[in-house]
Amino acid sequence: MRKFIISSLAMAVIASCSSSNDEIPESNNNGNDANVPYLVTKFTETTQDNQTFVTEYKYNGDKITEENNITQNYKIVYTYNGDDIVKTEKYVGTTLDEKREFIYSNGKLTTEKVTSKFNSSDPQMMVYTINYQYLSSTHIKFNRRAGITPIPSGGYIIEYNDMDAYLSAGGNLASVSYTHNGTTYNTNNTYDNANSPMKNVKGYIKINMFKDYETGYNNLVSQSNNYSGTVNGTAKIYGNYTFNNADYPTKAVMTYTSSSFGTNSHTYLYEYNK
C-alpha cells in the first residue's frame, strides 16, 4: 500500500504475482456485495509525532476507481482495460499533479510513462518512461528516476538508476539492488503468509510493488537495507500486525531503524468492506 508520509529513514536508504481467481461481478457498491472479496476501504496512518493521514478507497466490484487522501486533499483516479490498470491520475485539489500510464505484455507490466509536475508551483510537466525487462519469471530489471535537473530554457534532464530486482515464489518483491553516485544499495524483504490489505484489488500491486517496497500480496515482516561505497550505512524495517478472522491486517506497527537517523515508528489502521 502506498504510504502518505515517508520516513527520513526510508528516503535516505531508497533515494527516491497472483491474486484471487474468483470471478467478481461488476457493481458500483464499493465492495459491499457478498461475492466481492475483502477490500480495504479506509487507511489511517499515524506517525511517531502524532501526525495522522487518512485515505479512503472506492471500487467497482474488485477494481479500484478512486483513492482519496482526505488529509492532504488529493485523489487518484484509476482507469482499467480488462483486469489491468492502464492509467492513474493524481489530482491535488482540482489540478492534475501526476499521470501514470501502463503497458502490458502477456499480463506483465512492461512500460510505465509518467507525466508529472517537478513541484506544485511549476506550470511545466516533466515526462519520463520506466521500462521493465523480465529475464525470468522472478528476475526483473528496470530503470527508476533518480534525479531531475530543470533546464533554464525549458524542460528537464532526467537521471535514472538501473535496478535489479527478484521476486519471491509468492510474487512479492524479495530483493532490489542498484548503484548510485558510487554507492551500492541492497534491499532484502521477508513476508508473512497472511493476506495483504490490497491483495484482492485488481492490478494494484502489479503497478505499485516496484514503487513502494512495502507493497505485496502478503505483509512485509522485515526489510534490510545495506549501502556501501561513497556512503556507508544500514537500515531496517520491522512490521508487527494484528489480524481479523479472515487473516487480513487491521493494524500494523512499522518500526524504522537507521544507522543515520535512529528509530521511529508508524501505525497503520485498516478498515474493510466487511
C-alpha positions in Angstrom: 0.0 0.0 0.0 1.2 3.4 -0.8 2.3 5.5 2.2 1.5 9.1 2.6 4.2 10.2 4.9 7.7 8.8 4.0 10.1 8.5 6.9 13.5 10.2 6.6 15.0 6.7 7.1 13.2 5.3 4.0 14.1 8.2 1.9 17.8 8.0 2.9 18.1 4.4 2.0 15.9 4.2 -1.1 16.8 7.6 -2.5 13.9 8.1 -4.2 2.0 -12.3 -9.0 -1.2 -13.5 -8.3 -4.5 -12.5 -6.6 -7.8 -14.2 -6.1 -9.0 -16.2 -9.1 -12.7 -15.7 -8.2 -14.9 -14.2 -10.9 -16.2 -11.0 -9.4 -19.3 -9.3 -10.8 -19.1 -5.7 -11.7 -21.0 -3.3 -9.4 -21.0 0.2 -8.0 -21.4 -0.9 -4.4 -17.9 -0.1 -3.2 -17.3 -3.7 -2.5 -20.3 -4.4 -0.3 -21.7 -7.3 -2.3 -21.3 -10.7 -0.6 -19.5 -12.1 -3.6 -16.8 -9.3 -3.5 -13.7 -10.3 -1.6 -12.1 -8.3 1.3 -11.3 -4.8 0.1 -9.7 -2.1 2.2 -12.0 1.0 2.3 -10.1 3.2 4.8 -6.4 3.5 5.7 -5.2 5.7 8.6 -1.5 6.3 9.2 -0.2 7.9 12.4 3.4 8.9 12.6 5.6 8.9 15.7 5.0 12.6 16.2 1.2 12.0 16.0 0.5 13.3 12.6 -2.5 11.5 11.1 -3.2 10.8 7.4 -6.5 9.3 6.3 -7.2 7.7 2.9 -10.5 6.3 1.6 -11.0 3.9 -1.4 -13.8 3.4 -3.8 -14.4 0.4 -6.0 -16.4 -1.0 -8.9 -16.5 -4.7 -7.9 -12.9 -5.5 -7.1 -11.5 -2.8 -9.3 -10.4 0.4 -7.6 -11.9 3.6 -9.0 -10.6 6.3 -6.6 -8.1 6.7 -3.8 -8.9 9.9 -1.8 -6.4 11.3 0.7 -8.7 13.3 2.9 -5.9 14.8 5.0 -3.7 16.2 2.2 -6.6 16.9 -0.3 -5.5 14.8 -3.2 -7.1 11.9 -5.0 -6.0 9.3 -7.5 -8.4 8.2 -10.3 -7.9 4.7 -11.8 -8.7 3.5 -15.4 -8.8 -0.2 -16.4 -8.6 -2.2 -19.5 -9.9 -5.6 -18.5 -8.2 -6.5 -15.2 -5.2 -4.3 -15.8 -4.8 -0.7 -14.6 -3.8 1.3 -17.6 -3.9 4.8 -16.2 -3.8 6.6 -12.9 -4.4 10.4 -12.5 -3.4 12.2 -9.3 -5.2 15.5 -8.6 -4.2 17.9 -5.9 -7.4 19.8 -5.3 -8.6 20.0 -8.9 -5.2 20.3 -10.6 -3.6 17.3 -12.3 -0.3 16.6 -10.5 0.8 13.3 -11.9 -0.4 10.8 -14.6 0.9 7.3 -14.9 0.2 5.2 -18.0 0.9 1.5 -18.2 1.6 -1.0 -21.0 1.5 -4.8 -20.5 2.6 -7.9 -22.4 1.3 -11.3 -21.6 -0.1 -10.0 -18.3 3.3 -8.4 -17.2 3.9 -4.7 -16.8 6.5 -3.7 -19.4 6.3 0.1 -19.6 5.2 3.0 -17.4 5.0 6.5 -18.8 4.9 9.2 -16.1 3.8 12.8 -16.6 4.2 14.9 -13.5 5.0 18.2 -12.0 8.5 18.9 -10.7 6.9 20.9 -7.9 3.4 22.3 -7.3 4.3 25.8 -8.4 5.9 24.8 -11.7 3.5 25.0 -14.6 5.6 22.6 -16.7 5.1 18.9 -16.7 8.0 16.5 -17.0 7.7 13.2 -18.9 9.8 10.1 -18.4 9.4 6.3 -19.0 10.2 3.3 -16.9 10.9 0.1 -18.8 10.6 -3.4 -17.2 12.7 -6.3 -18.6 11.9 -9.8 -17.5 15.0 -12.0 -17.5 13.0 -14.8 -15.9 9.7 -15.2 -14.1 11.3 -13.9 -10.9 14.2 -11.7 -12.2 13.4 -8.2 -13.4 15.5 -5.2 -14.4 14.0 -1.7 -14.7 15.1 1.9 -14.6 13.9 4.3 -11.9 14.0 8.1 -11.8 17.0 9.1 -9.7 17.3 12.8 -10.3 15.8 15.8 -12.1 17.6 18.9 -13.4 15.5 21.7 -14.7 16.8 23.3 -17.9 16.6 27.2 -17.8 15.3 27.3 -21.4 12.5 24.8 -20.5 12.2 21.1 -19.9 14.2 18.7 -17.7 17.1 16.3 -17.7 16.1 13.0 -16.1 18.7 10.8 -14.4 18.0 7.1 -13.9 19.2 4.2 -11.8 19.4 0.7 -13.2 17.5 -1.5 -10.8 18.0 -5.3 -10.4 15.0 -7.0 -8.7 14.0 -10.5 -7.7 10.5 -11.8 -6.8 9.7 -14.4 -4.2 7.7 -17.6 -5.0 4.6 -15.8 -3.8 5.2 -12.9 -6.3 6.4 -10.4 -3.7 9.4 -8.2 -4.1 12.2 -10.2 -2.5 15.2 -8.0 -3.3 16.4 -4.9 -5.1 19.9 -3.6 -5.8 21.4 -0.7 -7.6 24.4 1.7 -7.7 24.1 5.5 -7.5 26.9 8.0 -7.3 29.5 5.4 -6.2 27.3 3.8 -3.5 25.7 0.3 -3.9 22.3 -0.2 -2.3 20.9 -3.6 -1.4 17.3 -4.2 -0.1 16.0 -7.6 1.1 12.4 -8.3 2.1 10.7 -11.1 4.0 6.9 -11.5 4.2 4.3 -13.5 6.2 1.8 -15.9 4.8 -1.3 -13.7 5.6 -3.3 -11.6 3.2 -2.1 -8.0 2.5 -4.8 -5.3 2.5 -4.6 -4.7 -1.2 -4.3 -8.3 -2.3 -7.7 -8.5 -3.9 -7.6 -5.2 -5.7 -7.3 -6.0 -9.4 -3.9 -4.8 -10.8 -3.0 -2.6 -7.9 0.0 -4.5 -6.6 1.4 -5.0 -10.1 1.8 -1.3 -10.7 3.0 -0.3 -7.2 5.3 -3.0 -5.9 8.4 -1.6 -7.6 7.4 1.9 -6.4 6.6 1.2 -2.8 8.7 -1.5 -1.4 6.2 -2.3 1.4 3.5 -3.3 -1.2 3.0 -7.0 -1.7 0.4 -9.9 -1.9 1.5 -10.7 1.7 2.6 -8.4 4.5 6.1 -7.2 4.9 7.7 -8.6 8.1 11.2 -7.3 7.7 13.2 -5.2 5.3 17.0 -5.0 5.5 18.8 -2.1 3.6 22.6 -2.0 3.3 24.6 0.5 1.4 28.3 0.9 0.9 30.8 2.8 -1.2 30.9 6.6 -1.2 28.3 6.4 1.6 28.0 3.5 4.1 25.2 2.5 6.4 22.3 0.2 7.3 18.6 0.5 7.8 15.8 -1.9 8.8 12.0 -2.1 8.8 10.0 -4.4 11.0 6.3 -5.0 10.8 4.1 -6.2 13.6 0.5 -7.0 12.7 -3.0 -7.6 14.2 -5.3 -9.7 12.0 -9.1 -10.2 11.6 -10.7 -13.6 11.4 -10.1 -13.7 7.6 -6.3 -13.2 8.1 -6.2 -9.6 6.8 -4.4 -7.0 8.9 -6.5 -4.5 10.9 -3.4 -2.8 12.4 0.3 -2.7 11.6 3.1 -1.1 13.6 6.1 -0.4 11.3 9.4 0.3 13.0 12.1 2.0 11.1 15.7 1.8 12.3 18.6 3.6 10.6 22.3 4.0 11.4 21.9 7.6 10.3 18.5 8.6 11.7 17.8 6.3 14.7 14.4 4.7 15.2 10.8 5.8 14.6 7.5 4.0 14.1 4.3 4.5 12.1 0.9 2.9 13.0 -1.4 1.8 10.2 -5.1 1.1 10.7 -7.2 -0.7 8.0 -10.9 -0.9 7.6 -12.6 -3.2 5.1 -15.9 -3.6 3.2 -17.0 -6.4 5.6 
